[in-house]
Amino acid sequence: MQVRVASVDGLAHGQALKFEFERDGEACEGFVLRSGDALFAYHNRCPHLGIDLDMGEGRFYSALTDRIFCSSHGALFVPSSGYCDAGPCAGEALERFGLELDGVDAVITIPDVG
């Protein structure tokens, strides 16, 4: 499945845009994050508890730690890989999606599960 996220070119370092998708009949969220000059797309789901990382607030990045963070329990994830290097899910990773630029938009490729 592919999802278009409009106007990602205007994101500053650490800013994110959320998007919605459906997987196996379930409504899900993802986000596109700018880290430096690169853009990354992830499933908005903590591998530890299976809950939204941002708890609905749209904040994913901490400049203090230079990491994506989970608002629920403080796990920290490397922006370029989604790898958790601190917190209760250390060693696990966020689900990363494919991302291609199409003009100012991003086209996110979300794989089927199962």
N, C-alpha and C positions, 0 to 999 in steps of 0.2 A: 504494500500500500504506500502511496505517496501523499504527502501533505505539503501544501505551499504556505510558507510563513512570509507575510509581506514586509517589506522595508527593513530588512535586517542590516542593511548597509549603514544605517544611522546609529547603530548601537555603539556605545563607548565601552572601553575596557571594563569588564565586570558587570555590564548591563545584560539583561536577559529578556526574551519575549516568550511567553507561554503559548502553546497551541494544544488543540484537542484532537483526539483520534479515538477510534473504536477498535477494540481487539477482542475477539471471541465474544461479542455482544456486550462488552463492558466499556463504559465511557472512561477514557484515560487522558492524562495530560503529559505533555513533554515540554521541553524548553530549549531555546537556542541561546547560547551564551557566547559573548565575545571575550576572548582572552588574548590580549595583545593584538596582533593582526589577524588572528585566526578565529573562526566560528566553529562551535561544537554543538551537537544536539544530543539530548539525553531524555530518557524516560523520567518523569518527575515521581520517582518512587525509591524510597530508601531500601537498600537490600537487607537491612536489619529488621525493620518492623513492617515493611510493605506499605508505608504511609507516604503522603506527599512530603517532599523535602522542605518546601516553603510554607507549609501549613496555610496555604491560600493567600499569602502576602506578596508573592511575586519576587521575593528576595532570595537569591541563590548563592551570591558570592560575598566573601569577606576579604576586603583589601588588607586587613591586618594579618591574615594568615596566607593570603593569595590562594585560597581554596574555595571550592563549592562546599557549602555546609548544610547539615540537616538541622532545621530549627527545633526538632523534637529532642534530640539527645546529643547534638554537637559533633557528630561524625564529620570528618573532613575528607574531601575528595580532590584529587589533582585535576585541574580543569581540562588538560589536554588528553587525559585517558579515562577519567572517571574512577580511577583506582583509589580506594579508601586507605589512607595512610595513618589515620588516627580515629579512635572511637570504637564502639562496640562491634562494628562490622569491618574492622581493619583486615586487610587482605582480600576483601571482596571488592566489587566494582559496580558502578551505575551501568545500566544498559545504555550503550551508546548507539545512536542511529546514524545512518549515512546522511550526508549533507552535501548538496551541490548548489552553487549559486546560479541563479537565472536572472540576470540584470541586478536589481536591488533586492530581489526576493531570494529566499532559500527554499529548495525543494528537499524535503526530508523523506528518506526511505525507511519505513518501519516494517521489519520482518514479521511474518506470521509466527505464532508460538504454537508448539505442539505439532 
